[in-house]
């Protein structure tokens, strides 16, 4: 059925208090990556109250549910929003308002996205709307950091053959349209040096794992990076005492690029540096912790042209942004995917995270109207 734009606008103005109370309630449930259970349980309860079917916590830990509009069709449109947050707060999370902004860790990334999806579902229920497609709603775990998008990875492993397209609702900013994902490799390097002794005076000359790690990093840092490619080496550890030669050393390594060929080149160069310095009694292990395949869709794909038309009709200026979100996973599988910003946020991934309050209803309206337009117009 066709839904008038003023119906969406009117619904959000009528339920403005519900929007912000939902935002507050969800944000104040701690959900750092790998510890999302309490929030996922809360979200399944909300999905049941909204009348969805097959509500559950799936095998990966995501809160999922379905809307079956066409029982004869076995395909789904996925609407997703990740429920985890980047940091673990040392104190209870309390949303506070100051100078027109709402402050709290996770308020923007990604409580804003989760709340936008819930408001869309409430709108469908309140207006008894039956859409054309079947829908799989997923609030995912493990999107941030070393979670490595494991929630979306699990969702795609189970359902990707039956997915028509994906609308991934993210945090910031309003107008964002993501058509490409950055390739990424994250790993842990450990150096182990076999020694006959480790006394800094008597055993000087025995292999020093920290020095060897430093040489690897130094050699790698001198290499020329491909265009639009970055790397980071961090969390360097090693040694137990000032007068003990370190037998072990370790670090975390990350590289990113817009092309998969560049990621492959960087990984190959990194491993060559490791092999050069780790011989004989010195051994190295490099464990890959997470990977993302670089992928993209043309900017003129219908999923983006429909999205931008809706944004412009609301006075929103659309802009393309390369992503590093849950949307990367289906995009790399060739599934048409659009990732959208739902709020105007600042200082994300910090305890001073905040979002602009006055524009949030417009951000939610944008999400709702895009989903409705794609349901009516996107033919794949």
C-alpha positions in Angstrom: 0.0 0.0 0.0 1.1 3.6 -0.6 2.0 5.5 2.6 1.6 9.3 2.6 4.7 11.2 3.8 2.6 13.2 6.3 1.5 9.9 7.9 5.1 9.3 8.9 5.7 12.9 10.0 2.5 12.9 12.0 3.2 9.6 13.7 6.7 10.8 14.9 5.3 14.1 16.2 2.5 12.3 18.0 4.9 9.8 19.6 7.9 12.1 20.2 8.0 11.2 23.9 8.1 7.5 23.1 11.0 8.1 20.6 13.2 9.7 23.2 12.2 7.5 26.1 13.0 4.5 23.9 16.3 6.0 23.0 17.1 6.6 26.7 16.0 3.2 27.9 18.1 1.3 25.3 21.2 3.5 25.7 21.3 2.9 29.5 21.5 -0.9 29.0 25.3 -1.6 28.9 26.3 -3.6 25.8 30.0 -3.5 25.1 31.1 -5.8 22.4 31.0 -9.5 23.6 28.6 -8.5 26.4 25.4 -7.7 24.7 23.1 -10.3 26.2 21.0 -8.0 28.5 20.3 -5.6 25.6 19.4 -8.4 23.2 17.0 -9.8 25.7 15.3 -6.4 26.1 15.1 -6.0 22.3 13.4 -9.4 21.8 10.8 -8.3 24.3 10.2 -5.1 22.3 9.9 -7.1 19.1 7.3 -9.4 20.6 5.2 -6.4 21.8 5.4 -5.1 18.3 3.7 -8.3 17.0 6.6 -9.7 15.0 6.9 -13.4 14.3 9.8 -15.9 15.0 11.3 -13.6 17.7 14.5 -15.1 19.1 18.1 -14.8 20.0 19.9 -16.5 17.1 22.9 -18.8 17.3 25.3 -15.8 17.1 23.5 -13.8 19.7 21.5 -11.4 17.5 18.0 -10.4 18.4 15.9 -11.3 15.3 12.3 -11.5 14.1 10.4 -11.7 10.9 7.5 -9.9 9.2 5.7 -12.2 6.7 3.7 -10.2 4.2 3.8 -12.8 1.4 3.8 -16.4 2.7 4.6 -17.7 -0.9 7.8 -15.8 -1.1 10.8 -17.3 0.7 13.0 -14.2 0.4 13.5 -11.4 2.8 14.6 -7.8 3.1 16.9 -7.3 6.0 16.6 -4.3 8.3 19.6 -4.3 10.6 21.1 -2.1 13.4 24.0 -3.2 15.6 23.3 -3.2 19.3 26.8 -3.3 20.8 28.9 -0.3 21.8 32.6 0.4 21.3 33.6 1.0 25.0 32.9 -0.5 28.3 31.7 2.3 30.6 33.4 2.4 34.1 30.2 3.9 35.5 26.5 3.3 35.0 25.3 4.9 31.7 22.9 7.8 32.3 21.6 9.9 29.4 21.8 13.6 30.2 20.8 16.6 28.1 22.9 19.7 27.7 22.7 22.6 25.2 20.4 20.7 22.9 22.5 17.6 22.9 22.0 14.2 24.5 25.1 12.8 26.2 25.9 9.2 26.9 28.2 6.5 25.6 26.4 4.7 22.8 23.6 7.3 22.5 24.5 7.8 18.8 26.4 4.7 17.9 24.2 2.9 17.7 21.2 3.5 20.0 20.0 6.0 17.5 19.9 3.4 14.7 18.3 0.7 16.9 15.6 3.2 18.1 14.9 4.3 14.5 14.2 0.6 13.5 11.9 0.1 16.5 10.0 3.3 15.6 9.5 2.0 12.0 8.1 -1.2 13.4 5.8 0.7 15.7 4.6 2.8 12.8 3.7 -0.4 10.8 1.8 -1.7 13.8 0.0 1.5 14.6 -1.2 2.0 11.0 -1.8 -1.6 10.2 0.5 -1.4 7.2 1.2 -4.5 5.1 4.2 -4.1 2.9 5.1 -5.9 -0.3 8.2 -7.8 0.9 8.9 -10.1 3.8 11.3 -8.7 6.4 14.0 -10.1 8.6 14.7 -7.6 11.5 18.1 -8.0 13.1 19.7 -6.2 16.0 23.2 -7.5 15.8 26.1 -8.2 18.2 29.8 -7.8 17.7 29.9 -5.0 15.1 32.5 -3.0 16.9 36.3 -3.6 17.3 37.4 -7.2 17.5 33.8 -8.2 17.4 34.7 -8.1 13.7 31.0 -7.8 12.6 30.4 -11.4 13.9 26.7 -10.8 14.4 26.2 -9.9 10.7 28.6 -12.6 9.7 26.5 -15.1 11.4 23.3 -13.7 10.0 24.6 -13.8 6.5 25.9 -17.4 6.9 22.4 -18.5 7.8 20.3 -16.4 5.5 22.2 -14.8 2.7 20.8 -17.0 -0.1 17.3 -15.7 0.7 18.1 -12.0 1.1 16.9 -9.5 -1.5 18.6 -6.5 -0.1 19.8 -4.9 3.2 19.0 -1.6 4.8 21.6 -1.2 7.6 20.7 1.6 10.0 23.7 3.2 11.6 24.5 6.1 13.9 25.7 9.3 12.1 25.2 11.4 10.1 21.9 12.2 8.6 22.3 12.2 4.8 25.0 9.5 4.8 24.7 6.9 2.0 27.2 4.1 2.0 27.9 2.3 -1.3 31.4 0.9 -0.6 33.3 -0.7 2.3 36.9 -0.4 3.2 38.9 -3.6 3.0 40.4 -4.4 6.4 42.9 -6.9 8.0 43.4 -7.1 11.7 45.8 -9.4 13.4 48.0 -10.3 16.4 51.7 -10.9 16.1 53.6 -12.8 18.7 57.4 -13.3 18.8 59.0 -16.1 20.8 62.8 -16.2 21.2 64.3 -19.4 22.5 67.1 -18.5 25.0 69.7 -20.4 27.0 69.4 -17.7 29.6 67.9 -14.2 30.0 70.2 -12.3 32.4 70.9 -8.9 30.9 74.6 -9.1 31.7 75.6 -12.7 31.6 73.4 -13.6 28.7 73.8 -10.6 26.5 73.6 -11.6 22.9 70.7 -14.0 23.4 67.8 -13.0 21.0 65.7 -10.2 22.4 62.1 -10.5 21.3 61.3 -6.8 21.8 64.3 -5.8 19.7 63.3 -8.2 17.0 59.7 -6.9 17.0 61.1 -3.3 16.8 63.1 -4.3 13.7 60.1 -5.8 12.0 58.1 -2.6 12.7 60.9 -0.4 11.6 61.4 -2.2 8.3 57.7 -2.3 7.6 57.3 1.4 8.4 59.8 2.3 5.7 57.7 0.6 2.9 55.7 2.8 0.6 51.9 2.4 1.1 49.6 2.0 -1.9 47.2 4.9 -2.5 44.3 5.3 0.0 45.8 2.6 2.2 46.6 2.9 6.0 48.1 0.8 8.7 48.3 0.9 12.5 50.6 -1.0 14.9 49.6 -0.8 18.5 49.4 -2.5 21.9 53.1 -3.4 21.9 54.1 -5.6 24.8 57.1 -7.5 25.9 59.6 -8.1 28.8 59.2 -8.6 32.5 62.1 -6.8 34.0 64.8 -4.2 33.3 67.5 -6.8 33.8 65.8 -9.7 31.9 66.1 -10.2 28.2 62.6 -10.5 26.8 61.8 -13.9 25.4 58.4 -12.8 24.1 56.9 -9.7 22.5 53.6 -8.9 20.7 51.6 -6.3 19.0 48.3 -5.7 17.2 48.4 -4.9 13.5 45.7 -3.4 11.3 45.6 -2.2 7.7 42.8 -0.7 5.6 42.4 0.1 1.9 39.7 0.8 -0.7 40.9 -2.1 -2.8 41.4 -5.7 -1.9 44.6 -5.9 -4.0 46.2 -3.3 -1.7 45.2 -5.2 1.4 46.7 -8.4 -0.1 49.9 -6.5 -0.9 50.2 -5.0 2.6 49.6 -8.4 4.2 52.3 -10.0 2.0 54.8 -7.3 2.9 54.1 -7.5 6.6 54.7 -11.2 6.6 57.9 -10.8 4.6 59.2 -8.5 7.3 58.4 -11.0 9.9 60.1 -13.9 8.1 63.2 -11.8 7.5 63.8 -11.4 11.3 62.4 -14.6 12.7 64.8 -17.4 12.0 66.5 -20.1 13.9 65.7 -19.8 17.6 63.2 -17.0 17.0 59.7 -18.0 16.0 56.7 -15.8 15.1 53.0 -16.4 14.8 50.6 -13.9 13.1 47.0 -14.7 13.9 44.4 -13.0 11.7 41.6 -11.7 14.0 39.3 -10.1 11.5 39.0 -9.4 7.8 36.7 -7.3 5.7 36.7 -7.6 1.9 36.7 -4.3 0.0 33.5 -4.1 -2.0 31.2 -1.5 -3.7 28.1 -0.9 -5.7 27.8 1.7 -8.4 26.4 5.0 -7.1 23.7 4.9 -9.7 22.3 1.6 -8.4 18.5 1.9 -7.8 18.9 1.3 -4.0 20.9 4.6 -3.9 18.9 6.7 -6.4 15.7 5.9 -4.5 17.4 6.7 -1.2 18.8 10.0 -2.4 15.4 11.1 -3.8 13.7 10.6 -0.5 16.5 12.4 1.4 16.3 15.4 -1.0 12.5 15.5 -0.6 13.1 16.0 3.1 15.6 18.8 2.5 18.5 16.5 3.4 21.7 16.7 1.4 22.8 13.2 0.6 26.5 12.3 0.5 28.4 9.1 -0.2 30.7 7.7 2.5 32.8 4.6 2.3 31.9 2.4 5.2 33.2 0.2 8.0 30.0 -1.2 9.3 27.8 -4.3 9.4 26.7 -3.3 5.9 30.2 -4.4 4.7 29.3 -8.0 5.1 26.3 -8.4 2.7 27.9 -5.9 0.3 31.0 -8.1 0.0 28.6 -11.0 -0.8 27.1 -9.0 -3.7 23.9 -8.3 -1.9 22.6 -4.7 -2.6 23.1 -2.9 0.7 22.6 0.7 1.8 23.9 1.9 5.2 22.2 5.1 6.5 23.0 7.6 9.2 20.1 8.1 11.6 21.3 11.1 13.7 23.9 13.9 13.9 26.5 12.6 16.4 29.8 13.6 17.9 32.7 12.1 19.8 31.5 8.5 19.1 33.5 5.6 20.6 34.1 7.8 23.7 32.5 8.3 27.0 31.7 11.9 25.9 29.6 10.7 22.9 26.6 12.9 22.2 24.0 13.6 19.5 22.0 16.6 18.4 18.5 16.2 19.8 16.5 18.6 17.6 17.3 16.9 14.3 16.8 13.3 15.5 13.1 13.0 14.5 14.1 14.1 11.0 16.7 11.4 11.0 14.2 8.7 12.0 11.7 10.0 9.5 14.3 9.7 6.8 15.0 6.1 7.7 11.3 5.2 7.7 10.5 6.8 4.4 13.5 5.3 2.7 12.5 1.8 3.8 8.9 2.4 2.6 10.0 3.8 -0.7 12.4 0.9 -1.3 9.6 -1.6 -0.5 7.4 -0.1 -3.2 9.9 0.8 -5.9 13.1 -1.4 -5.7 12.7 -4.3 -8.1 15.6 -6.8 -8.1 
